[in-house]
């Protein structure tokens, strides 16, 4: 079994730990070399030669209150799967990134792939990584850096984090957190009277709450949404400008249209009343998106897409609400809430949808104080060690439950349907069912609740017989249904009874007669106006399909402009 003693000693007092475990001394030496050469200045590195020694060390570190950021484990440890050790890490260090090391020659091997999928589905590991090759192995370090960033974001200590300081959890302080979340900007919240809040306010003098402390040290007193957009350098204020393409909405479909439109030479403007990514920013881990085998957060995906579109030349108007659109000769005029207008030769509607409100007055009064619509990725640190409830049966609810389980004592997923399989991907169902501190209640709904300044209890109803039960609850995350952002559209844009935009072959006979020709696949009842993503009638409601529709919309725009 080899020497159980660590092969290294701490390399920086007080820093987080990077732990590597492998039976093979030569392979462990390769991992140690890479970790020490790149990370020893900021992290403490410890390499061990058996799973037993690693578990003992991890238990000692947990008892001492130390931080472990990353655990790398060999595929086999002392004749047992390395995922056994990684599974124990979650119990001791919920936020540590757990990574299985696999040889290069095992990539593509069906048995290895099945084993990795099974281990992830059962919550025993987070990622896999090919063992390092002789230096410099930049692929190895790119992956490790990504793992460390994910750990930092979970701990609210990522680079360029904005501090929000408020006198209460709810009200404008919560609205600011929502705005920052919609803009995919890392942030953390502190009450003004807490130790953290007082430390941030030291020497600041009398201030008007809530406050934002920006990464560059600038302090903003009760800023407006537009102030935040200006401070982060992510907005323009168009008025009377002319564009080839105006995209309304900045979720996956709008960002995709922005990337493809700008990269193909169209003068492109993206307008959104919020920030980046739409509902996708609430996703803590999207594992089935093409090209991200280790998964990607919704916020990270949105930031990458925004930077892509920006570099290609797309311009963005954040915190700008669109109130109307109308066709004037060969252009579509878009009216903004502040009174300005922009005109485009074509328009893509990508306004997406938001979660439906629960409609329970006592719970709506606690919005931001234990009751949240989405927001699991940003509000999770508030529920550490608590009882948490998630309402919803789609992928977003499953992802939220898994993310919250890293913080909460127990997460209960409340689903109206009789089974999780009715609305959730198979891989997510398996992960939810395999996570020990996630409980699933099917055929149930939340009908009431309350608390004194913060959520304290919920009332659940069993749909089969109407029986009600009152349960203790510290937080409620609601992810139910979809309400399209189409209330501002004129009657000329045809919608279904639920408000989703009709396109292409789904247009009514009256709309087709008004259009005067056969519509393109994503075209609405107004010539030159297309719809893509969740806002569209009969859309698939997946990030990948929204991105696909955004790119298809640009091909149709080229055809419209050519005609």
N, C-alpha and C positions, 0 to 999 in steps of 0.2 A: 504493500500500500504506500510505501515511501515515507519520507519524513513529514510529520504533521506540522512542523513549525513553519511560520511564515518565512518566505524567502526574502522579504524586504521589511524594512522598518519605516515608520511614518516619515514622509518627506516634507511635510509642512504642518506645523502645529495648528490644530483648530480647523483645518480644512475638511471638506467632505471626503468620504472614502470611496476609492475604486477597488473592488475586490475581484480577483481572478482566481479560478480554481481549475486544476487539471491534474490528472494522474501522471501524465507523461512529462517528465522533467524538461525535455528538450522543447516540447511545444509550449509549456508554461513559460520557459525562458524567453521564447519569441514574443509572447504576449506581454510579459513583464518589460522587456526592452522597449516595446512600442509605447506602453503606458507611461513608463518613467521618462522616456525621452521627450514626450510631448506634454504631459499633464502634471508632472511632479511639482511644478512651481505653484500650482493652485489647488491640487488635490493630494490626499494621502493615498499611496498605492500599497496594497497588500496582496501578495500572491501565495496561495496555499495548495498543498499537494493531495488533499483528500476532501471529500464531501463532509466527512465527520468533523475535521478540523475547521472547515469553513463555517459549518452550522454553529459550532461552539463559539467561534470568533464573532459571528453575526449576533448571537444572543448576548455576548458580553458588550458589544458595541451598543445594542439596543438598550440594555440595562444602564449603560453609562450616558444615555441621551445623545449619542453621536449621530451624525448624518451619513447615510450611505447613498450615493448617487447612482452607482452602477455595479451590477454583479454579472461577470462573465463566467460561464461554466462550460466545461468540456461536454461533448455529447454523451460520454460514458464516464462515470466516476465510481471507482471501486466496484465495477461490474454492474452498476445500476444506472438507469438513465439520469443524465444531468438535470433533466427537468424536475426530478424529485427535489433536489436542493432548491432550484429556482422557485418551486411552488411554496417552499417554506419562507422564502424571502418576503413575500407579500404580507405574511402575518407579522413580521418584525419591522419591515420598512415599506409601508404601503405605496410610497412614491418612487422607490428605487426602480430603475430600469433593469429588467431581467433578460439577459441575452444568452442564447445558446450558441456556442462556437462549433462550426461544422467545417470539415475539410473541403477544399475547393472541388475535389473530384466527386463530392456527393451532391453538388448542385444539379438539379434535374432528375435525380434518382427518385422514382415514385415512392419507394418506401420511406425515404427521408422526408419527402414532402408531406406524405400522409401523417407521419409522426409529429412534424412541426405543426401542422394544421390542428391535429388532435390536441396537442399540448396547449396551443393558444386558445382553442375553443373551450378547454377545461380550466383556463385561467392559471396555468402552471408556468407560463413564460409570456414575455411581451414581444420579443424580436429574435431573429437569428442573425448571425454574422459569420462570414467566411474568415477562417483563421488568417492572421497576417502573413504576408510573404516577406522576403528580405526587404529591408527599407531602401527607399521610402515607399511605404504602402499607403498612398493617399486615399484609396477607396476605404480602407479600414478606418482611417482617421475621420473621413467625412461622415461615416456612419456613427462612430463614437461621439463626435461633436454633436450630431443630431440627437443622440440619446441624452447627452448632458443638457442640451437646450430644453428637451422635453421635461427633464427632471426639474430644471430651474423654473420653467413656466408653471409646473404643478406647485412649486414652492413659493410662487409669486416673487421670484428674485431674478427674473429674466432681464436681459439688457433692455434699456430704454423703457423701463416700467414707470407709469404715471401713478402718483399717489393721490387718492381722493380722501379728503378729510371732511367729515360731516358731524353735525350735532346729533343726528338721528340716523337710523338705518334707512328709513323710507323717505318719501317726498323728493325734493330736488336732488338730494345726495344719491338716491337710487337711480333717478333719471339720468344723471351724469354717468353712472356706471353702465347703464344701458347704452348710452351714446358711445362710450368708449368700446364697449363690446361689439356694437354694430360696426365700428370702424376697425375692428380687429387690432386694437391698440392694447398691449399688455398693461394691466393696472391692478392696484390693490387698494383696499378700503380700510380706513382706521377711524374710529370714533374720536372726536376731539378730546374727550376726557380719558382716553386710554393711554398707556405708557408710550405706545408707538405714536399716537397722535400728538402727545405733548412733546416728544422728541422732535417730530417734524416741525412743530410750531415754535420751537425754542428760538427766541430772538426775532420772531416774525411780527410782534406787536399786535395791536387789535386788528382783526380781520373779519370780513363778512363771509359767513359760511353759506354753502359748502365751498371748500377750496380745492384747487388742483395744483399739485406741485409737479411741474414738467421735468423731463429728464435733464434739461439744461439748467435746472434750478429756478426757472421762472415760476412765480406764484400767480395764479389766476383766481380772482374772487367771484364766486357764483357766475361762471362764464355761461354765455348762451351756446347753443349747439354750433352756431356759425363761428363763434370765437374759437371753439375747440378745433374746428376744421381749419381755420386760418392758422392757428398756432402750430398745427402738425403739418402745415404746408400742403394740404390735400384738397384745395378747392379753388375754383375760379367762379367769378360772378358774371355770367353772360347776360347781355342785354342787347337784343337786336342782331346778334351774330348769325352768320350764315354757315351752315355745315352741309356736307354731303349726307351725313348720317347722324341722327339723334337717337340715342338709346335711353329709354326711361326705365331705370332699375339697374342695380349694381350687384345682383346675386350672381350665381354661376352662369346663367344664360346671358345676362348683360355683360359680365366680364369677358366671356367667350366672344360675344359679338364685338366687344371693344378691341380685343386682341386681333381678331381676324380682319375687322374693318380697317383699323389703323395700319396693320401690316400690309394690307393690300392697297394702300394709297388713298383711302377715303378719309376726308377731313371729318373726324369723329368726336362727338361730345357724349359723355355719359352723365346723366342727371339722376340723383337719388335723394330722397328726403332724409335718408340715414347715412350709412357709410358703406362698408365693404361686405360682400359675401352673402347678404340676406340671411335666411334661416340656417344656411350652411355653417355660419360662424359659431353656432351653438353646438356643433358636432365635435366632440372631444377626440374621436378617432374614426376616420373613414378608411376601412381596411379593404374594400372591394373597388377602389377607384384605380383605373388603369394607370400603370407606371409607378405605383407606390406600394411595393410588396410588403413593406413594413408598416403601412398605414400613414395617414397624414391627418392633422387636425383641420377642421373647417377654416379656422382663422389663418393658419399657415397657407393653405391652398388659396384663400382669398388674397392674402398679401402678395404671394408669388404672381398671381394672375394680374393684380393691379400694377405691379412693377413692370410686368411684361407689356401690358397695354400702354402704360405711360412712356416706356422707352420707345415704343413704335410710333408715338405721337398722339395717342388719344388724350383728350382733355376731360377732366372730371369736375362736376359741380355737385359737391356734397352739401347736405343739409338744405337742399333746394327742392321744395315741394312743387310738383307740377299740378296745375289746376284745370287745364283744358288743352285740347288740341283741335285744330280745324284745318281743312284743306283750302289753300288759296292758290289758284292757278296750278303751277307745277311744284309747289312746295307745301309742306305741312308745317303750320305754325304752332309752336308749343308755348303755352303761357305758364309763367312761374308765379308762385305765391307772392313774391316781393314786388310784382308788377312788371318785371322784365319779360321779354319774349326771345325765343330763338327759333330759327327756321331750318328745316332739313329737307333735302330732296327725298329722303326716306326716313321712316321712324320704325324702331323696333321696340315693342312693348315687352319689357322683361321685369315687371314690377313684383312678380312672385306672389307669395301668400304668407300669411302669419297664422299663428295658432289661434283657434277660436277661444273666446272668453268663456269661462265656466258659468258666469251669470249668478253666482251665489254672493249676495250682498256682503255677508260677514267676512267672506274670504277676499273679495275685491278690496275691502277696506284695509287689508293687510298686504296689498301688493307692494313688494319690495321689503317687507318685514316678515319674511318667512314664506311668502307666496310669490312664485316666479313663473313667468311664461317663458319657456326655454331657459336659457341662462345657466344651465348646469355647469358648463365649462368655466364660467367666470365666478359663480357664487359657491362652488364646491367647498372652498376652504372654510366657509362659515358653518358647515354642518359637521365638523370633526367630532366623532364619537356620539353622534345624535341619531334619532329615529327620523328617517326621511321617506317621503312618498313621491312617486313619479306616476303621473296619469298619462296613458297613451299606449298604443299598440303597434306603432310603426317603428322603423329603424332608429329614428331620432330618439325615441323614448328608451329603446334598448341600449343605445350608446350612452345616454345620460345615466341610466341605472348603473351600468358598468363603471363609468367614470366616478360617480358619486360613491360607489362601494369602496373606493380607495380611501375615502375620508370618513364616511358615516359608519356608525355601529351596525345599522341595518337599513337596507333600502327595500321598500315594498313597491312593486310595480303593479298598478291597478289598471286592468284592461277590461273594457266593456265586452269584447268578444269572448267566445267560449274557449279559445285557444290562442296562444301566441303566434302560431303559424299562419293565422288569418291575415296578418299584415306585416310580419317581420321576416327578414332574410334568414335562411336556415342557419347560417354560420353564427348569426347573432343570437338566435334562439338557444343554440347549444352553449354559447358563452354565458348567457343569462342563467340558464338552468344549472350550469356547473359552478357558478359563483356562490360560495357558501353563505355570504351575508346578504344575498338578494333573494327576496321572497316574491312570488308571483300570485296575485289574486285575479283570476279570470272571472268573467261574468259579474263584475262589480263596478261601482261608480262612487264618486265623492259627491255628497249632497249637502253638506254643511260643515261648519267648523268655526274656530275662533281663537282668541287669545287677547291678552292685555298688552298691546304694543308690539307683540310678536306672536306668531302662530304657536299655539299650544296643543290644539286637538283638532281632529277631523271626525266627521261622521260618514261612514261607508255604508252603502246599501247593496245588498245582494239582489241582482236583477231577477233571479228566478222566482223568489218568493217575497221580495220586498223587505226582508229582515235587515234592520239597521244596527250598527255597532259603532260606539265611540272609542277612538284610539288616540293615544298620545302621539304627537307629531311636532317636530321642530321645524320642518320645511316641507313645502309642497311644490313640485315642479310639474307644470302643466304643458303637455304636448299633444293636444287633441285637435284633430281635424285640420282643415285649412280654409282660411278666409282670404279670397283674392283681393289684392289692392287695386280695385277697379271702380270704386265709387265715384271717382273724379271724371271718368270717361264720359264723353257726350253720348246721347242716344244713338248716334249714327254708327257707333262701334257695337256690333251685336254681341250679346252675352247670353249664357244659359241661365236658368232660374237661380243658380247659386252664385252668379256673378262672374264666372270664368269666360274668357274671351273665345268666341267662336272663330274658327279659321278654316280655310280651304274647303274640302268637301262637306264639312259640317255646317256651313253657312245655310241659312234658310233660303227658300225660293225667292222671297221678297228681297233679301240681301243680294242674291245673285243677280236679280233683275236690276237692282240699283247699281251694282258694280259694272254691269254691262259686258262682262266677259268671264271666261273661266278663271277662277282665282288660283293663285299659286298655293303651294301646300300650307304655308304658314301665314298667308295673307288674311287680313281681317276684312270686314265689310267696307272699310275705307281704303280706296286705292293708295298704294304706297305705304301703308301701315301694316306691319307684321307683328306677330306675337310669338314669344318663345319662352319655354320653361314652365314653371308651375302655374303661371297666370293663365295658361292656355287650356281650353276645354279638352278633356281626355288626355292630358299630359301624363307621363309616367311617374312623376314626383320622385325622381332620383337625380343626384348631382350630375352623374355622367350623362343622362339623357338631356338635362338642361344645357350642359356644355355643348353637346352635340347639336341641339336645336339652335343654339346661338351661332355656331359656325355655319349651319345650313342656311340660316337667315341671311348671312352675308352673301352667299352665292345667289340667293333670290334677289337681294338688293342690287347686285350687279346686273341681273337680268332686267329688273325694273328700270334702272337708270339707262341701260342700253336701249330700252324700248322707248 
